Amino acid sequence: MCAKHATAEQRKALSLIFQKMTLAAEANDHQEWTINDHIFHQTIFFATGNQFYVPFGNILETIFKQFLDESAEGGRFCLDEHRAIYEAIMSGRADDARSASLYLLNDENQRLANVANG
């Protein structure tokens, strides 16, 4: 939904955040990566334009942050996976953004995938 509905300002913000994520990955800075990974996903969430989701954004922020912190713990940066999501959103390719997001969530190096798969 973000790929279809994000405003120019939201896309600009996402671009700046992705640049920070890239720099953090290149510097092997896990703390900076985690901060910007959280902001990256939060920006996507709010940019969906879905009026049902937006009011829950602040309520769910703590849950999203905890998930992202735990999923990155002991893992890798997953820059290529995030790049695929970012590029699909920036070019308005909703199906590709959805596929890239699912690929990231199912990544065996992510703790969520490990928990979900048993």
HELIX and SHEET records of a PDB file:
HELIX    1   1 CYS A    2  HIS A    5  1                                   4    
HELIX    2   2 ALA A    8  GLU A   26  1                                  19    
HELIX    3   3 HIS A   30  PHE A   46  1                                  17    
HELIX    4   4 VAL A   54  PHE A   56  5                                   3    
HELIX    5   5 GLY A   57  ALA A   72  1                                  16    
HELIX    6   6 LEU A   79  MET A   90  1                                  12    
HELIX    7   7 ALA A   94  LEU A  105  1                                  12    
HELIX    8   8 ARG A  111  ALA A  116  1                                   6    
END                                                                             
